[in-house]
Each structure stands twice: as C-alpha cells, then as structure tokens.
C-alpha cells in the first residue's frame, strides 16, 4: 500500500523517507509494512511512560531534533524532572527520524551522549 504523501504532515513524509527506503526498511518492521493494526496498538497505548517523570531519581538524558514533531514531549517531560542529573539536548536542524541513524548530516550527538554517560554512570 503506497500512500500519497503530498497532503501529509512533514513527520509522515519523514517516516516514509526512513521506513520505506533502504535507510530504515525491514521486511518485519511494522513501520515499513503498514503493520500498525488494532492488535499491535493497545499495549503501546497503555504504556504510560511519561506519567510521573518527577519520580525519577536516575540520571535522564533527553535528545530531540530541533525540527522533530515530538520535541514538545521531551521538553514537557524535562520540565517535570527533578534533580540536577538531567540534560536536554536539542539537535539543531534535526528531525525525529534523523536521530535514528544520523540522517544525511550525522545528527546524533555522540559527544554529548558520551559525556553524559561518563558523568552519570
């Protein structure tokens, strides 16, 4: 099933550019093969991973692309975290899917991730 992307939001176009090309395609990936069906969603939808971020005691590193449609989730969660062992990294010009594999511009901030781990683990 091929969808017409012209009328879709940018995030849908970005997902398609990742999951429907050699960059991210896998024959068993639900994202590559229209695999999101009713049976695959309830467990994911019931995972309340952002309900009580203020209770986290461990170090937290949140990395989002500047242009990611999901950026607000990371920023909202970061604001709720307590303590000084947290860091929010917004990668300039990167989208959500750019941080899966670095995109065309090696967007993954490995230096920041490495420094965070060295400091907090």
C-alpha positions in Angstrom: 0.0 0.0 0.0 1.5 3.3 -1.1 0.1 6.5 0.3 0.1 9.8 -1.4 2.5 12.0 0.6 1.7 15.4 -0.9 -1.1 16.2 1.6 0.6 14.6 4.6 2.3 16.3 7.6 6.1 16.6 7.4 6.5 13.9 10.1 4.7 11.4 7.9 6.9 12.3 5.0 10.0 11.9 7.2 8.8 8.5 8.4 8.2 7.4 4.9 11.6 8.6 3.8 13.1 6.5 6.6 11.0 3.3 6.8 10.1 3.0 3.1 13.7 3.2 1.8 16.9 1.2 2.4 17.7 3.6 5.1 15.2 2.0 7.6 13.2 -0.6 5.7 12.9 -4.1 7.2 10.5 -6.7 6.0 9.3 -7.4 9.5 9.1 -3.8 10.7 5.5 -2.7 11.5 6.5 0.8 10.3 7.8 -0.4 7.0 4.8 -2.6 6.1 1.6 -1.0 7.3 1.8 -3.3 10.3 0.1 -1.0 12.8 -3.2 -2.8 13.3 -5.6 -2.9 16.1 -3.8 -5.8 17.7 -0.4 -4.0 17.8 -1.6 -0.8 19.4 -3.2 -1.5 22.8 0.0 -2.5 24.7 1.8 0.5 23.3 -1.1 2.9 24.0 -1.3 1.6 27.6 2.4 2.2 28.4 2.3 5.3 30.5 6.0 6.2 30.3 5.6 9.9 30.9 3.0 9.9 33.7 5.3 10.6 36.7 8.7 11.8 35.4 9.1 13.8 38.7 9.6 10.5 40.5 12.7 9.5 38.5 15.8 9.5 40.6 18.2 8.2 37.9 20.0 10.5 35.5 18.0 11.3 32.4 19.2 12.5 29.0 16.6 13.6 26.6 17.7 14.1 23.0 15.4 15.6 20.4 15.8 17.1 16.9 15.0 20.8 16.7 12.5 20.1 13.9 11.1 16.9 15.4 7.3 16.8 15.7 7.8 15.1 19.0 10.1 17.7 20.5 7.4 19.1 22.8 7.1 15.8 24.6 10.8 15.8 25.6 10.7 19.5 26.6 7.5 19.0 28.7 9.0 15.9 30.4 12.3 17.7 31.0 10.4 20.5 32.9 8.8 17.9 35.2 12.1 16.1 36.1 13.6 16.9 39.5 17.2 17.0 40.4 20.4 18.2 38.7 21.2 14.9 37.0 19.2 15.7 33.9 20.1 17.1 30.5 18.0 18.2 27.5 19.8 18.2 24.1 18.1 19.8 21.1 20.0 18.9 18.0 19.9 21.9 15.5 18.1 21.2 12.2 17.4 17.5 13.0 14.1 15.8 12.7 12.7 12.9 14.7 14.0 10.3 12.2 17.4 12.0 11.7 18.2 10.8 15.2 17.5 7.1 14.3 20.6 6.8 12.2 22.2 10.3 12.0 20.4 11.3 8.8 22.4 12.8 6.0 24.3 15.1 8.3 25.4 12.8 11.2 23.0 14.5 13.6 23.4 12.1 16.5 25.3 14.0 19.2 27.6 11.1 20.3 29.9 13.5 22.2 27.1 14.8 24.4 25.8 11.2 25.0 29.3 10.0 25.9 29.9 12.9 28.3 26.5 12.4 29.9 27.2 8.7 30.5 30.7 9.4 31.8 29.3 11.9 34.3 26.3 10.0 35.4 27.0 6.2 35.2 
